[in-house]
Amino acid sequence: MSYGLSYEVKQILDSQPRLIMVENDIEWIIQGVYKYSLDYDGHIAQGERNIKLIVQKNFPNSIPKFYVSDYPEHIEHIYQDGNVCLATIGEMIYFLNENPSLIAFIKKFVNAFIYTLDWFEKYNTYPFGDRKHGYKGLLDYYLNDLKLTKDQYKKMVIMIYEDKYRGHIPCLCGSGKKLRDCHGKYMLPIIKNASYKNEFITEAYMILTKDGKNVSRKSSE
């Protein structure tokens, strides 16, 4: 464990006395009761959740896995085993490349999901708008946030899969900029990291084969 990650884990455990950490050769497992008080636009969610966060020892070169128990049967974005679909692989990779911090990851993705879960239990709606489920929800990030068409997303996937990234070529989005000055900032962290690349390609397979069943507990197109 690097000093920075070790310090962050200690901070988490110090601030959450009902969490424990179990270590093995490849990962740290942080689990137990997570106490939260989260404020979004003046709306406060408070409570406790039984959670598990699995952090690979090569973090931030791999994406943590988050599990939660005791959730509503009909809420989406949770796998059968309780593993939460926090966001798209591409979004989390880009975030970790810019913010290689476990605490920042928890604040950005874990706390946002816990707030969503709390809100959903109370109001049976989603506080930030309900992103689409299954492969459509995953694809939306690339279409809306990265401003790509589906065909451009396919080109992005092929370029990453076949290691054909070249920073000097025109960007696949048609902006007229060089790839390195445009969408290359999203692609390069994936290409340079075998773990990221594997997760990205796995997600791309689900998206391009419309395999929504692997992404949400109740698949819907």
C-alpha positions in Angstrom: 0.0 0.0 0.0 1.4 3.4 -0.9 1.8 6.0 1.8 -0.9 8.1 0.2 -3.4 5.3 0.0 -2.5 4.0 3.5 -3.1 7.5 4.9 -6.5 7.7 3.1 -7.6 4.3 4.4 -6.7 5.4 7.9 -8.7 8.5 7.5 -11.7 6.5 6.4 -11.5 4.1 9.3 -10.9 6.9 11.8 -14.0 8.7 10.6 -16.1 5.5 10.4 -15.4 3.5 13.6 -17.9 0.8 12.6 -15.9 -0.1 9.5 -13.1 -2.6 9.5 -10.5 -3.4 6.9 -9.4 -7.0 5.9 -6.3 -7.4 3.8 -5.2 -10.1 1.4 -2.5 -10.4 -1.2 -4.3 -8.4 -3.9 -6.8 -6.1 -2.2 -8.2 -4.4 0.9 -11.8 -5.0 1.9 -13.4 -2.2 3.8 -16.7 -3.3 5.2 -19.2 -2.7 8.0 -21.6 0.0 8.9 -21.1 3.3 7.0 -22.7 6.3 8.7 -23.5 9.2 6.5 -24.9 12.7 6.5 -25.0 14.0 2.9 -26.2 17.4 1.7 -27.2 18.0 -1.9 -28.8 21.4 -2.7 -30.0 21.8 0.9 -31.6 18.3 1.0 -29.9 16.2 3.7 -29.8 12.4 3.8 -28.7 10.8 7.1 -28.5 7.2 8.1 -26.4 4.0 8.2 -25.7 1.4 5.5 -24.0 -2.0 5.6 -21.4 -1.6 2.8 -18.4 -3.3 1.4 -15.7 -1.5 -0.6 -13.0 -3.6 -2.4 -9.9 -1.7 -3.3 -7.2 -3.4 -5.3 -3.7 -2.8 -4.1 -2.8 -1.2 -7.4 -5.3 1.6 -6.9 -5.8 4.0 -8.7 -4.9 1.7 -11.6 -8.0 -0.4 -10.9 -11.6 0.7 -10.1 -12.9 -0.1 -6.6 -16.0 -2.3 -6.3 -18.8 -1.1 -4.1 -21.4 -3.4 -2.5 -24.5 -2.5 -0.5 -27.1 -4.6 1.3 -30.7 -3.8 2.4 -31.8 -2.0 -0.8 -35.3 -1.7 -2.3 -36.1 -4.7 -4.6 -37.1 -2.5 -7.5 -34.1 0.0 -7.5 -31.9 -0.3 -10.6 -28.1 -0.2 -11.0 -27.4 -3.0 -8.6 -26.1 -6.4 -9.6 -27.6 -9.6 -8.2 -24.7 -9.9 -5.8 -25.1 -6.4 -4.4 -22.3 -4.9 -6.5 -23.3 -1.4 -7.5 -23.1 0.1 -11.0 -21.8 3.5 -9.7 -21.1 5.0 -13.2 -19.7 4.1 -16.6 -16.2 2.6 -16.7 -15.1 5.5 -18.9 -16.4 8.1 -16.4 -14.7 6.5 -13.5 -11.4 6.0 -15.3 -11.3 9.7 -16.4 -12.1 10.8 -12.8 -9.4 8.6 -11.3 -6.9 9.8 -13.8 -7.6 13.4 -12.8 -8.2 12.6 -9.1 -6.2 9.5 -8.0 -7.7 9.6 -4.5 -9.8 6.9 -2.7 -11.5 9.5 -0.6 -12.3 11.6 -3.7 -13.7 8.5 -5.4 -15.9 7.8 -2.4 -17.2 11.3 -2.3 -17.9 11.4 -6.0 -19.5 8.0 -6.6 -20.2 6.1 -3.4 -21.8 9.0 -1.5 -23.8 10.0 -4.5 -25.2 6.5 -4.8 -26.0 6.3 -1.1 -27.8 9.6 -1.3 -29.7 8.2 -4.3 -30.6 5.1 -2.4 -31.8 7.0 0.6 -33.9 9.3 -1.6 -35.3 6.4 -3.6 -36.5 4.7 -0.4 -38.3 7.8 0.8 -39.8 9.0 -2.5 -39.6 6.2 -5.0 -37.8 8.5 -7.5 -34.2 9.4 -8.3 -32.9 12.7 -7.0 -30.6 13.5 -10.0 -32.9 12.2 -12.7 -33.2 8.6 -13.6 -30.5 7.6 -16.1 -31.5 4.9 -18.5 -31.0 1.3 -17.4 -28.9 -1.4 -19.0 -26.8 -0.8 -22.0 -28.6 2.5 -22.8 -27.6 4.0 -19.5 -24.0 3.1 -20.1 -24.1 4.4 -23.7 -25.7 7.7 -22.6 -22.4 8.9 -20.9 -20.5 8.6 -24.2 -23.2 10.2 -26.3 -24.2 13.0 -23.9 -21.1 13.8 -21.8 -18.5 13.0 -24.4 -20.7 14.4 -27.2 -20.1 11.4 -29.5 -22.5 9.7 -31.9 -22.9 5.9 -31.6 -20.7 5.4 -34.6 -18.0 7.6 -33.2 -18.2 5.6 -29.9 -17.7 2.4 -31.9 -14.6 4.0 -33.5 -13.4 4.9 -30.1 -13.8 1.3 -28.9 -12.0 -0.2 -31.9 -9.2 2.3 -31.6 -8.7 1.4 -28.0 -9.1 -2.4 -28.5 -6.6 -2.4 -31.4 -4.2 0.0 -29.8 -4.5 2.4 -32.7 -4.4 5.6 -30.7 -2.3 8.3 -32.5 -2.3 11.7 -30.9 -1.6 13.6 -34.1 -4.5 12.2 -36.2 -7.8 14.1 -36.4 -10.2 13.5 -33.5 -12.9 10.9 -34.2 -15.5 13.4 -33.1 -15.0 15.5 -36.2 -14.0 18.7 -34.3 -11.0 19.3 -36.5 -8.7 19.1 -33.5 -5.9 16.6 -33.1 -6.9 13.6 -31.1 -4.5 14.4 -28.3 -6.1 17.9 -28.0 -9.7 16.5 -27.9 -11.1 13.1 -27.0 -7.6 11.7 -26.5 -7.7 12.8 -22.9 -10.5 10.2 -22.3 -8.8 7.5 -24.3 -5.2 7.6 -23.3 -5.6 6.6 -19.6 -7.5 3.5 -20.8 -4.9 2.5 -23.4 -2.0 2.9 -21.0 -3.6 0.7 -18.3 -4.3 -3.0 -18.9 -6.8 -3.2 -16.1 -8.7 -0.1 -17.3 -8.6 -1.4 -20.9 -10.0 -4.7 -19.9 -12.9 -3.2 -18.0 -13.6 -0.7 -20.8 -13.7 -3.4 -23.4 -16.0 -5.6 -21.2 -18.4 -2.6 -20.8 -18.2 -1.9 -24.6 -19.2 -5.5 -25.3 -22.3 -5.1 -23.1 -23.2 -1.8 -24.8 -22.7 -2.9 -28.4 -24.4 -6.2 -27.9 -27.2 -4.5 -26.0 -26.6 -6.9 -23.0 -28.5 -4.9 -20.5 -29.1 -7.8 -18.2 -25.6 -7.6 -16.9 -25.9 -4.0 -15.9 -29.2 -3.7 -14.0 -31.2 -6.0 -11.8 -34.2 -5.5 -14.0 -33.2 -5.1 -17.6 -35.2 -2.7 -19.7 -34.7 -1.3 -23.1 
